Amino acid sequence: MKEGIHPKYMAAHVTCVCGASFVTRSTVGDIKLEICSECHPFYTGRQKVIDTAGRIDRFNQRFQKSKGIQAAKQEKAEQKA
C-alpha cells in the first residue's frame, strides 16, 4: 500500500438524539444521529400503521366498485353468448 493516501481509521463515538451511544470505527470521527436502532419503531416493535386521510377505505371502495364493473361486464358477455 502507498503511504499517506488512505484516510485515518479511528474510533468514533456515535450519539443518537434519544440518548443512546456506542463506539465504532470510522474515517469521519464523532457521529450524531437523529434515529438509531434503539429508538426506531421498526426495531423496537412500536410500529403503527397510520391510515392517513382514509387511504385504505378509499382503496377498498375503489376495489369494490371495480368488482361490480367486472361482474356487469361478465353478465353482459353471458347474455350475448
PyMOL Python script that loads the backbone (N, CA, C, O; Angstrom):
from pymol import cmd

cmd.read_pdbstr("""\
ATOM      1  N   MET A   1       0.826  -1.189   0.000  1.00  0.00           N
ATOM      2  CA  MET A   1       0.000   0.000   0.000  1.00  0.00           C
ATOM      3  C   MET A   1       0.864   1.245   0.000  1.00  0.00           C
ATOM      4  O   MET A   1       1.942   1.275   0.595  1.00  0.00           O
ATOM      5  N   LYS A   2       0.385   2.246  -0.662  1.00  0.00           N
ATOM      6  CA  LYS A   2       1.106   3.514  -0.664  1.00  0.00           C
ATOM      7  C   LYS A   2       0.886   4.231   0.663  1.00  0.00           C
ATOM      8  O   LYS A   2      -0.191   4.148   1.254  1.00  0.00           O
ATOM      9  N   GLU A   3       1.870   4.901   1.104  1.00  0.00           N
ATOM     10  CA  GLU A   3       1.804   5.646   2.355  1.00  0.00           C
ATOM     11  C   GLU A   3       1.166   7.017   2.107  1.00  0.00           C
ATOM     12  O   GLU A   3       1.430   7.662   1.092  1.00  0.00           O
ATOM     13  N   GLY A   4       0.326   7.448   3.044  1.00  0.00           N
ATOM     14  CA  GLY A   4      -0.187   8.813   3.007  1.00  0.00           C
ATOM     15  C   GLY A   4      -1.420   9.037   2.146  1.00  0.00           C
ATOM     16  O   GLY A   4      -1.901  10.169   2.091  1.00  0.00           O
ATOM     17  N   ILE A   5      -1.966   8.019   1.465  1.00  0.00           N
ATOM     18  CA  ILE A   5      -3.133   8.250   0.612  1.00  0.00           C
ATOM     19  C   ILE A   5      -4.431   7.756   1.257  1.00  0.00           C
ATOM     20  O   ILE A   5      -5.519   8.096   0.792  1.00  0.00           O
ATOM     21  N   HIS A   6      -4.325   6.971   2.306  1.00  0.00           N
ATOM     22  CA  HIS A   6      -5.517   6.426   2.949  1.00  0.00           C
ATOM     23  C   HIS A   6      -5.916   7.289   4.142  1.00  0.00           C
ATOM     24  O   HIS A   6      -5.057   7.772   4.879  1.00  0.00           O
ATOM     25  N   PRO A   7      -7.240   7.484   4.332  1.00  0.00           N
ATOM     26  CA  PRO A   7      -7.679   8.278   5.488  1.00  0.00           C
ATOM     27  C   PRO A   7      -7.435   7.505   6.787  1.00  0.00           C
ATOM     28  O   PRO A   7      -7.322   6.280   6.780  1.00  0.00           O
ATOM     29  N   LYS A   8      -7.358   8.226   7.880  1.00  0.00           N
ATOM     30  CA  LYS A   8      -7.153   7.592   9.181  1.00  0.00           C
ATOM     31  C   LYS A   8      -8.450   6.906   9.610  1.00  0.00           C
ATOM     32  O   LYS A   8      -9.527   7.496   9.532  1.00  0.00           O
ATOM     33  N   TYR A   9      -8.338   5.681  10.053  1.00  0.00           N
ATOM     34  CA  TYR A   9      -9.462   4.877  10.512  1.00  0.00           C
ATOM     35  C   TYR A   9      -9.388   4.839  12.031  1.00  0.00           C
ATOM     36  O   TYR A   9      -8.610   4.078  12.608  1.00  0.00           O
ATOM     37  N   MET A  10     -10.211   5.675  12.678  1.00  0.00           N
ATOM     38  CA  MET A  10     -10.085   5.861  14.120  1.00  0.00           C
ATOM     39  C   MET A  10     -11.384   5.503  14.835  1.00  0.00           C
ATOM     40  O   MET A  10     -12.410   5.284  14.190  1.00  0.00           O
ATOM     41  N   ALA A  11     -11.345   5.444  16.130  1.00  0.00           N
ATOM     42  CA  ALA A  11     -12.534   5.177  16.935  1.00  0.00           C
ATOM     43  C   ALA A  11     -13.472   6.373  16.840  1.00  0.00           C
ATOM     44  O   ALA A  11     -13.042   7.523  16.929  1.00  0.00           O
ATOM     45  N   ALA A  12     -14.768   6.085  16.657  1.00  0.00           N
ATOM     46  CA  ALA A  12     -15.768   7.146  16.540  1.00  0.00           C
ATOM     47  C   ALA A  12     -16.864   6.906  17.572  1.00  0.00           C
ATOM     48  O   ALA A  12     -17.336   5.782  17.744  1.00  0.00           O
ATOM     49  N   HIS A  13     -17.254   7.957  18.243  1.00  0.00           N
ATOM     50  CA  HIS A  13     -18.316   7.893  19.234  1.00  0.00           C
ATOM     51  C   HIS A  13     -19.615   8.299  18.543  1.00  0.00           C
ATOM     52  O   HIS A  13     -19.749   9.438  18.097  1.00  0.00           O
ATOM     53  N   VAL A  14     -20.581   7.368  18.452  1.00  0.00           N
ATOM     54  CA  VAL A  14     -21.857   7.622  17.784  1.00  0.00           C
ATOM     55  C   VAL A  14     -22.897   7.944  18.850  1.00  0.00           C
ATOM     56  O   VAL A  14     -23.071   7.178  19.798  1.00  0.00           O
ATOM     57  N   THR A  15     -23.592   9.079  18.701  1.00  0.00           N
ATOM     58  CA  THR A  15     -24.592   9.526  19.661  1.00  0.00           C
ATOM     59  C   THR A  15     -25.908   9.792  18.931  1.00  0.00           C
ATOM     60  O   THR A  15     -25.939  10.444  17.887  1.00  0.00           O
ATOM     61  N   CYS A  16     -26.994   9.269  19.509  1.00  0.00           N
ATOM     62  CA  CYS A  16     -28.325   9.483  18.933  1.00  0.00           C
ATOM     63  C   CYS A  16     -29.058  10.545  19.747  1.00  0.00           C
ATOM     64  O   CYS A  16     -28.688  10.831  20.886  1.00  0.00           O
ATOM     65  N   VAL A  17     -30.094  11.121  19.157  1.00  0.00           N
ATOM     66  CA  VAL A  17     -30.905  12.127  19.836  1.00  0.00           C
ATOM     67  C   VAL A  17     -31.611  11.518  21.048  1.00  0.00           C
ATOM     68  O   VAL A  17     -31.848  12.207  22.040  1.00  0.00           O
ATOM     69  N   CYS A  18     -31.947  10.231  20.970  1.00  0.00           N
ATOM     70  CA  CYS A  18     -32.653   9.567  22.072  1.00  0.00           C
ATOM     71  C   CYS A  18     -31.744   9.336  23.271  1.00  0.00           C
ATOM     72  O   CYS A  18     -32.235   8.986  24.344  1.00  0.00           O
ATOM     73  N   GLY A  19     -30.445   9.519  23.126  1.00  0.00           N
ATOM     74  CA  GLY A  19     -29.513   9.357  24.226  1.00  0.00           C
ATOM     75  C   GLY A  19     -28.645   8.119  24.118  1.00  0.00           C
ATOM     76  O   GLY A  19     -27.666   7.984  24.852  1.00  0.00           O
ATOM     77  N   ALA A  20     -28.986   7.222  23.220  1.00  0.00           N
ATOM     78  CA  ALA A  20     -28.180   6.017  23.039  1.00  0.00           C
ATOM     79  C   ALA A  20     -26.850   6.388  22.399  1.00  0.00           C
ATOM     80  O   ALA A  20     -26.782   7.268  21.541  1.00  0.00           O
ATOM     81  N   SER A  21     -25.797   5.706  22.830  1.00  0.00           N
ATOM     82  CA  SER A  21     -24.494   5.968  22.233  1.00  0.00           C
ATOM     83  C   SER A  21     -23.669   4.683  22.240  1.00  0.00           C
ATOM     84  O   SER A  21     -23.851   3.809  23.087  1.00  0.00           O
ATOM     85  N   PHE A  22     -22.771   4.598  21.284  1.00  0.00           N
ATOM     86  CA  PHE A  22     -21.873   3.454  21.195  1.00  0.00           C
ATOM     87  C   PHE A  22     -20.615   3.889  20.458  1.00  0.00           C
ATOM     88  O   PHE A  22     -20.562   4.954  19.841  1.00  0.00           O
ATOM     89  N   VAL A  23     -19.620   3.042  20.542  1.00  0.00           N
ATOM     90  CA  VAL A  23     -18.333   3.355  19.913  1.00  0.00           C
ATOM     91  C   VAL A  23     -18.114   2.383  18.759  1.00  0.00           C
ATOM     92  O   VAL A  23     -18.311   1.176  18.898  1.00  0.00           O
ATOM     93  N   THR A  24     -17.708   2.925  17.634  1.00  0.00           N
ATOM     94  CA  THR A  24     -17.376   2.138  16.457  1.00  0.00           C
ATOM     95  C   THR A  24     -16.129   2.741  15.832  1.00  0.00           C
ATOM     96  O   THR A  24     -15.492   3.613  16.424  1.00  0.00           O
ATOM     97  N   ARG A  25     -15.787   2.291  14.667  1.00  0.00           N
ATOM     98  CA  ARG A  25     -14.621   2.860  13.971  1.00  0.00           C
ATOM     99  C   ARG A  25     -15.088   3.515  12.686  1.00  0.00           C
ATOM    100  O   ARG A  25     -15.988   3.008  12.016  1.00  0.00           O
ATOM    101  N   SER A  26     -14.482   4.638  12.340  1.00  0.00           N
ATOM    102  CA  SER A  26     -14.879   5.383  11.159  1.00  0.00           C
ATOM    103  C   SER A  26     -13.755   6.303  10.727  1.00  0.00           C
ATOM    104  O   SER A  26     -12.840   6.588  11.500  1.00  0.00           O
ATOM    105  N   THR A  27     -13.827   6.766   9.489  1.00  0.00           N
ATOM    106  CA  THR A  27     -12.873   7.754   8.999  1.00  0.00           C
ATOM    107  C   THR A  27     -13.384   9.166   9.258  1.00  0.00           C
ATOM    108  O   THR A  27     -12.649  10.136   9.070  1.00  0.00           O
ATOM    109  N   VAL A  28     -14.641   9.289   9.688  1.00  0.00           N
ATOM    110  CA  VAL A  28     -15.266  10.590   9.870  1.00  0.00           C
ATOM    111  C   VAL A  28     -14.976  11.185  11.236  1.00  0.00           C
ATOM    112  O   VAL A  28     -14.759  12.392  11.343  1.00  0.00           O
ATOM    113  N   GLY A  29     -14.967  10.388  12.261  1.00  0.00           N
ATOM    114  CA  GLY A  29     -14.809  10.891  13.620  1.00  0.00           C
ATOM    115  C   GLY A  29     -16.099  10.703  14.382  1.00  0.00           C
ATOM    116  O   GLY A  29     -16.778   9.695  14.190  1.00  0.00           O
ATOM    117  N   ASP A  30     -16.461  11.638  15.240  1.00  0.00           N
ATOM    118  CA  ASP A  30     -17.704  11.538  16.010  1.00  0.00           C
ATOM    119  C   ASP A  30     -18.905  11.728  15.096  1.00  0.00           C
ATOM    120  O   ASP A  30     -18.885  12.560  14.190  1.00  0.00           O
ATOM    121  N   ILE A  31     -19.970  10.932  15.350  1.00  0.00           N
ATOM    122  CA  ILE A  31     -21.164  10.945  14.501  1.00  0.00           C
ATOM    123  C   ILE A  31     -22.378  11.206  15.377  1.00  0.00           C
ATOM    124  O   ILE A  31     -22.509  10.614  16.448  1.00  0.00           O
ATOM    125  N   LYS A  32     -23.273  12.093  14.930  1.00  0.00           N
ATOM    126  CA  LYS A  32     -24.519  12.378  15.634  1.00  0.00           C
ATOM    127  C   LYS A  32     -25.682  11.927  14.752  1.00  0.00           C
ATOM    128  O   LYS A  32     -25.767  12.307  13.584  1.00  0.00           O
ATOM    129  N   LEU A  33     -26.580  11.110  15.319  1.00  0.00           N
ATOM    130  CA  LEU A  33     -27.710  10.558  14.584  1.00  0.00           C
ATOM    131  C   LEU A  33     -29.028  11.129  15.083  1.00  0.00           C
ATOM    132  O   LEU A  33     -29.139  11.542  16.237  1.00  0.00           O
ATOM    133  N   GLU A  34     -30.033  11.150  14.200  1.00  0.00           N
ATOM    134  CA  GLU A  34     -31.375  11.541  14.606  1.00  0.00           C
ATOM    135  C   GLU A  34     -32.173  10.329  15.065  1.00  0.00           C
ATOM    136  O   GLU A  34     -33.052  10.452  15.918  1.00  0.00           O
ATOM    137  N   ILE A  35     -31.872   9.155  14.506  1.00  0.00           N
ATOM    138  CA  ILE A  35     -32.606   7.948  14.862  1.00  0.00           C
ATOM    139  C   ILE A  35     -31.658   6.755  14.768  1.00  0.00           C
ATOM    140  O   ILE A  35     -30.801   6.700  13.887  1.00  0.00           O
ATOM    141  N   CYS A  36     -31.818   5.810  15.676  1.00  0.00           N
ATOM    142  CA  CYS A  36     -30.937   4.641  15.716  1.00  0.00           C
ATOM    143  C   CYS A  36     -31.780   3.393  15.954  1.00  0.00           C
ATOM    144  O   CYS A  36     -33.007   3.471  16.011  1.00  0.00           O
ATOM    145  N   SER A  37     -31.137   2.265  16.089  1.00  0.00           N
ATOM    146  CA  SER A  37     -31.871   1.019  16.292  1.00  0.00           C
ATOM    147  C   SER A  37     -32.513   0.950  17.680  1.00  0.00           C
ATOM    148  O   SER A  37     -33.399   0.125  17.904  1.00  0.00           O
ATOM    149  N   GLU A  38     -32.086   1.789  18.600  1.00  0.00           N
ATOM    150  CA  GLU A  38     -32.678   1.815  19.945  1.00  0.00           C
ATOM    151  C   GLU A  38     -34.029   2.533  19.954  1.00  0.00           C
ATOM    152  O   GLU A  38     -34.890   2.217  20.774  1.00  0.00           O
ATOM    153  N   CYS A  39     -34.219   3.492  19.054  1.00  0.00           N
ATOM    154  CA  CYS A  39     -35.449   4.288  19.085  1.00  0.00           C
ATOM    155  C   CYS A  39     -36.286   4.169  17.810  1.00  0.00           C
ATOM    156  O   CYS A  39     -37.382   4.727  17.754  1.00  0.00           O
ATOM    157  N   HIS A  40     -35.807   3.463  16.790  1.00  0.00           N
ATOM    158  CA  HIS A  40     -36.565   3.320  15.546  1.00  0.00           C
ATOM    159  C   HIS A  40     -37.749   2.382  15.771  1.00  0.00           C
ATOM    160  O   HIS A  40     -37.563   1.297  16.321  1.00  0.00           O
ATOM    161  N   PRO A  41     -38.966   2.767  15.361  1.00  0.00           N
ATOM    162  CA  PRO A  41     -40.157   1.949  15.613  1.00  0.00           C
ATOM    163  C   PRO A  41     -40.078   0.550  15.011  1.00  0.00           C
ATOM    164  O   PRO A  41     -40.647  -0.384  15.576  1.00  0.00           O
ATOM    165  N   PHE A  42     -39.404   0.378  13.906  1.00  0.00           N
ATOM    166  CA  PHE A  42     -39.308  -0.946  13.291  1.00  0.00           C
ATOM    167  C   PHE A  42     -38.550  -1.914  14.190  1.00  0.00           C
ATOM    168  O   PHE A  42     -38.927  -3.081  14.308  1.00  0.00           O
ATOM    169  N   TYR A  43     -37.497  -1.440  14.816  1.00  0.00           N
ATOM    170  CA  TYR A  43     -36.669  -2.301  15.658  1.00  0.00           C
ATOM    171  C   TYR A  43     -37.219  -2.455  17.073  1.00  0.00           C
ATOM    172  O   TYR A  43     -36.971  -3.475  17.716  1.00  0.00           O
ATOM    173  N   THR A  44     -37.951  -1.475  17.566  1.00  0.00           N
ATOM    174  CA  THR A  44     -38.459  -1.528  18.934  1.00  0.00           C
ATOM    175  C   THR A  44     -39.798  -2.244  19.030  1.00  0.00           C
ATOM    176  O   THR A  44     -40.216  -2.599  20.133  1.00  0.00           O
ATOM    177  N   GLY A  45     -40.484  -2.469  17.915  1.00  0.00           N
ATOM    178  CA  GLY A  45     -41.783  -3.138  17.940  1.00  0.00           C
ATOM    179  C   GLY A  45     -42.936  -2.194  18.212  1.00  0.00           C
ATOM    180  O   GLY A  45     -44.067  -2.644  18.395  1.00  0.00           O
ATOM    181  N   ARG A  46     -42.682  -0.914  18.242  1.00  0.00           N
ATOM    182  CA  ARG A  46     -43.736   0.078  18.479  1.00  0.00           C
ATOM    183  C   ARG A  46     -44.242   0.655  17.162  1.00  0.00           C
ATOM    184  O   ARG A  46     -44.700   1.796  17.117  1.00  0.00           O
ATOM    185  N   GLN A  47     -44.161  -0.126  16.098  1.00  0.00           N
ATOM    186  CA  GLN A  47     -44.549   0.351  14.779  1.00  0.00           C
ATOM    187  C   GLN A  47     -46.066   0.362  14.662  1.00  0.00           C
ATOM    188  O   GLN A  47     -46.730  -0.587  15.081  1.00  0.00           O
ATOM    189  N   LYS A  48     -46.619   1.434  14.093  1.00  0.00           N
ATOM    190  CA  LYS A  48     -48.052   1.569  13.899  1.00  0.00           C
ATOM    191  C   LYS A  48     -48.331   1.809  12.424  1.00  0.00           C
ATOM    192  O   LYS A  48     -47.549   2.458  11.729  1.00  0.00           O
ATOM    193  N   VAL A  49     -49.451   1.279  11.955  1.00  0.00           N
ATOM    194  CA  VAL A  49     -49.902   1.571  10.603  1.00  0.00           C
ATOM    195  C   VAL A  49     -50.840   2.758  10.714  1.00  0.00           C
ATOM    196  O   VAL A  49     -51.878   2.684  11.372  1.00  0.00           O
ATOM    197  N   ILE A  50     -50.472   3.841  10.075  1.00  0.00           N
ATOM    198  CA  ILE A  50     -51.259   5.065  10.158  1.00  0.00           C
ATOM    199  C   ILE A  50     -52.045   5.221   8.864  1.00  0.00           C
ATOM    200  O   ILE A  50     -51.470   5.303   7.779  1.00  0.00           O
ATOM    201  N   ASP A  51     -53.349   5.261   8.994  1.00  0.00           N
ATOM    202  CA  ASP A  51     -54.224   5.436   7.837  1.00  0.00           C
ATOM    203  C   ASP A  51     -54.438   6.929   7.631  1.00  0.00           C
ATOM    204  O   ASP A  51     -55.353   7.514   8.211  1.00  0.00           O
ATOM    205  N   THR A  52     -53.604   7.540   6.815  1.00  0.00           N
ATOM    206  CA  THR A  52     -53.706   8.971   6.604  1.00  0.00           C
ATOM    207  C   THR A  52     -54.809   9.280   5.614  1.00  0.00           C
ATOM    208  O   THR A  52     -54.801   8.822   4.472  1.00  0.00           O
ATOM    209  N   ALA A  53     -55.743  10.060   6.080  1.00  0.00           N
ATOM    210  CA  ALA A  53     -56.858  10.562   5.268  1.00  0.00           C
ATOM    211  C   ALA A  53     -57.689   9.447   4.659  1.00  0.00           C
ATOM    212  O   ALA A  53     -58.217   9.615   3.559  1.00  0.00           O
ATOM    213  N   GLY A  54     -57.822   8.315   5.335  1.00  0.00           N
ATOM    214  CA  GLY A  54     -58.697   7.245   4.878  1.00  0.00           C
ATOM    215  C   GLY A  54     -58.256   6.572   3.601  1.00  0.00           C
ATOM    216  O   GLY A  54     -59.106   6.156   2.813  1.00  0.00           O
ATOM    217  N   ARG A  55     -56.978   6.449   3.365  1.00  0.00           N
ATOM    218  CA  ARG A  55     -56.482   5.862   2.119  1.00  0.00           C
ATOM    219  C   ARG A  55     -56.907   4.406   1.969  1.00  0.00           C
ATOM    220  O   ARG A  55     -57.237   3.963   0.868  1.00  0.00           O
ATOM    221  N   ILE A  56     -56.900   3.668   3.063  1.00  0.00           N
ATOM    222  CA  ILE A  56     -57.283   2.264   2.989  1.00  0.00           C
ATOM    223  C   ILE A  56     -58.764   2.147   2.645  1.00  0.00           C
ATOM    224  O   ILE A  56     -59.155   1.309   1.832  1.00  0.00           O
ATOM    225  N   ASP A  57     -59.582   2.988   3.263  1.00  0.00           N
ATOM    226  CA  ASP A  57     -61.016   2.974   2.965  1.00  0.00           C
ATOM    227  C   ASP A  57     -61.289   3.341   1.511  1.00  0.00           C
ATOM    228  O   ASP A  57     -62.127   2.721   0.857  1.00  0.00           O
ATOM    229  N   ARG A  58     -60.584   4.346   1.009  1.00  0.00           N
ATOM    230  CA  ARG A  58     -60.776   4.731  -0.394  1.00  0.00           C
ATOM    231  C   ARG A  58     -60.355   3.610  -1.332  1.00  0.00           C
ATOM    232  O   ARG A  58     -61.022   3.357  -2.335  1.00  0.00           O
ATOM    233  N   PHE A  59     -59.248   2.933  -1.012  1.00  0.00           N
ATOM    234  CA  PHE A  59     -58.811   1.813  -1.838  1.00  0.00           C
ATOM    235  C   PHE A  59     -59.866   0.714  -1.838  1.00  0.00           C
ATOM    236  O   PHE A  59     -60.195   0.173  -2.894  1.00  0.00           O
ATOM    237  N   ASN A  60     -60.399   0.377  -0.669  1.00  0.00           N
ATOM    238  CA  ASN A  60     -61.415  -0.670  -0.592  1.00  0.00           C
ATOM    239  C   ASN A  60     -62.671  -0.289  -1.368  1.00  0.00           C
ATOM    240  O   ASN A  60     -63.286  -1.150  -1.997  1.00  0.00           O
ATOM    241  N   GLN A  61     -63.061   0.971  -1.336  1.00  0.00           N
ATOM    242  CA  GLN A  61     -64.214   1.422  -2.100  1.00  0.00           C
ATOM    243  C   GLN A  61     -63.969   1.272  -3.601  1.00  0.00           C
ATOM    244  O   GLN A  61     -64.844   0.798  -4.326  1.00  0.00           O
ATOM    245  N   ARG A  62     -62.792   1.671  -4.070  1.00  0.00           N
ATOM    246  CA  ARG A  62     -62.483   1.525  -5.494  1.00  0.00           C
ATOM    247  C   ARG A  62     -62.433   0.064  -5.892  1.00  0.00           C
ATOM    248  O   ARG A  62     -62.866  -0.300  -6.985  1.00  0.00           O
ATOM    249  N   PHE A  63     -61.907  -0.775  -5.012  1.00  0.00           N
ATOM    250  CA  PHE A  63     -61.805  -2.206  -5.285  1.00  0.00           C
ATOM    251  C   PHE A  63     -63.200  -2.819  -5.409  1.00  0.00           C
ATOM    252  O   PHE A  63     -63.446  -3.610  -6.320  1.00  0.00           O
ATOM    253  N   GLN A  64     -64.104  -2.466  -4.513  1.00  0.00           N
ATOM    254  CA  GLN A  64     -65.477  -2.976  -4.577  1.00  0.00           C
ATOM    255  C   GLN A  64     -66.170  -2.476  -5.845  1.00  0.00           C
ATOM    256  O   GLN A  64     -66.924  -3.214  -6.479  1.00  0.00           O
ATOM    257  N   LYS A  65     -65.914  -1.235  -6.203  1.00  0.00           N
ATOM    258  CA  LYS A  65     -66.516  -0.655  -7.409  1.00  0.00           C
ATOM    259  C   LYS A  65     -66.024  -1.403  -8.652  1.00  0.00           C
ATOM    260  O   LYS A  65     -66.812  -1.684  -9.555  1.00  0.00           O
ATOM    261  N   SER A  66     -64.736  -1.725  -8.703  1.00  0.00           N
ATOM    262  CA  SER A  66     -64.196  -2.442  -9.859  1.00  0.00           C
ATOM    263  C   SER A  66     -64.748  -3.865  -9.925  1.00  0.00           C
ATOM    264  O   SER A  66     -64.931  -4.400 -11.019  1.00  0.00           O
ATOM    265  N   LYS A  67     -65.015  -4.482  -8.785  1.00  0.00           N
ATOM    266  CA  LYS A  67     -65.625  -5.817  -8.774  1.00  0.00           C
ATOM    267  C   LYS A  67     -67.028  -5.755  -9.393  1.00  0.00           C
ATOM    268  O   LYS A  67     -67.427  -6.645 -10.144  1.00  0.00           O
ATOM    269  N   GLY A  68     -67.764  -4.692  -9.064  1.00  0.00           N
ATOM    270  CA  GLY A  68     -69.108  -4.525  -9.619  1.00  0.00           C
ATOM    271  C   GLY A  68     -69.070  -4.327 -11.126  1.00  0.00           C
ATOM    272  O   GLY A  68     -69.906  -4.870 -11.847  1.00  0.00           O
ATOM    273  N   ILE A  69     -68.114  -3.558 -11.599  1.00  0.00           N
ATOM    274  CA  ILE A  69     -67.973  -3.315 -13.039  1.00  0.00           C
ATOM    275  C   ILE A  69     -67.602  -4.607 -13.753  1.00  0.00           C
ATOM    276  O   ILE A  69     -68.136  -4.894 -14.824  1.00  0.00           O
ATOM    277  N   GLN A  70     -66.697  -5.388 -13.176  1.00  0.00           N
ATOM    278  CA  GLN A  70     -66.304  -6.658 -13.784  1.00  0.00           C
ATOM    279  C   GLN A  70     -67.476  -7.633 -13.824  1.00  0.00           C
ATOM    280  O   GLN A  70     -67.643  -8.355 -14.806  1.00  0.00           O
ATOM    281  N   ALA A  71     -68.285  -7.663 -12.775  1.00  0.00           N
ATOM    282  CA  ALA A  71     -69.449  -8.551 -12.740  1.00  0.00           C
ATOM    283  C   ALA A  71     -70.458  -8.135 -13.813  1.00  0.00           C
ATOM    284  O   ALA A  71     -71.055  -8.991 -14.467  1.00  0.00           O
ATOM    285  N   ALA A  72     -70.651  -6.834 -13.994  1.00  0.00           N
ATOM    286  CA  ALA A  72     -71.581  -6.340 -15.004  1.00  0.00           C
ATOM    287  C   ALA A  72     -71.098  -6.703 -16.401  1.00  0.00           C
ATOM    288  O   ALA A  72     -71.903  -7.092 -17.248  1.00  0.00           O
ATOM    289  N   LYS A  73     -69.807  -6.585 -16.656  1.00  0.00           N
ATOM    290  CA  LYS A  73     -69.250  -6.958 -17.956  1.00  0.00           C
ATOM    291  C   LYS A  73     -69.421  -8.446 -18.206  1.00  0.00           C
ATOM    292  O   LYS A  73     -69.725  -8.861 -19.324  1.00  0.00           O
ATOM    293  N   GLN A  74     -69.230  -9.242 -17.177  1.00  0.00           N
ATOM    294  CA  GLN A  74     -69.348 -10.684 -17.322  1.00  0.00           C
ATOM    295  C   GLN A  74     -70.801 -11.075 -17.612  1.00  0.00           C
ATOM    296  O   GLN A  74     -71.045 -11.947 -18.447  1.00  0.00           O
ATOM    297  N   GLU A  75     -71.768 -10.446 -16.936  1.00  0.00           N
ATOM    298  CA  GLU A  75     -73.179 -10.715 -17.195  1.00  0.00           C
ATOM    299  C   GLU A  75     -73.548 -10.322 -18.618  1.00  0.00           C
ATOM    300  O   GLU A  75     -74.286 -11.041 -19.292  1.00  0.00           O
ATOM    301  N   LYS A  76     -73.042  -9.196 -19.072  1.00  0.00           N
ATOM    302  CA  LYS A  76     -73.316  -8.713 -20.423  1.00  0.00           C
ATOM    303  C   LYS A  76     -72.751  -9.681 -21.458  1.00  0.00           C
ATOM    304  O   LYS A  76     -73.393  -9.946 -22.475  1.00  0.00           O
ATOM    305  N   ALA A  77     -71.561 -10.206 -21.207  1.00  0.00           N
ATOM    306  CA  ALA A  77     -70.941 -11.160 -22.108  1.00  0.00           C
ATOM    307  C   ALA A  77     -71.725 -12.477 -22.138  1.00  0.00           C
ATOM    308  O   ALA A  77     -71.842 -13.107 -23.189  1.00  0.00           O
ATOM    309  N   GLU A  78     -72.255 -12.889 -20.993  1.00  0.00           N
ATOM    310  CA  GLU A  78     -73.051 -14.109 -20.926  1.00  0.00           C
ATOM    311  C   GLU A  78     -74.377 -13.943 -21.672  1.00  0.00           C
ATOM    312  O   GLU A  78     -74.860 -14.898 -22.279  1.00  0.00           O
ATOM    313  N   GLN A  79     -74.965 -12.764 -21.638  1.00  0.00           N
ATOM    314  CA  GLN A  79     -76.206 -12.511 -22.334  1.00  0.00           C
ATOM    315  C   GLN A  79     -76.022 -12.549 -23.845  1.00  0.00           C
ATOM    316  O   GLN A  79     -76.917 -12.990 -24.566  1.00  0.00           O
ATOM    317  N   LYS A  80     -74.865 -12.089 -24.334  1.00  0.00           N
ATOM    318  CA  LYS A  80     -74.575 -12.100 -25.763  1.00  0.00           C
ATOM    319  C   LYS A  80     -74.352 -13.523 -26.247  1.00  0.00           C
ATOM    320  O   LYS A  80     -74.648 -13.828 -27.403  1.00  0.00           O
ATOM    321  N   ALA A  81     -73.844 -14.390 -25.404  1.00  0.00           N
ATOM    322  CA  ALA A  81     -73.496 -15.754 -25.805  1.00  0.00           C
ATOM    323  C   ALA A  81     -74.694 -16.660 -25.854  1.00  0.00           C
ATOM    324  O   ALA A  81     -74.562 -17.841 -26.175  1.00  0.00           O
TER     325      ALA A  81
END
""", "prot")
cmd.dss("prot")
cmd.show_as("cartoon", "prot")
cmd.util.cbc("prot")
cmd.orient("prot")
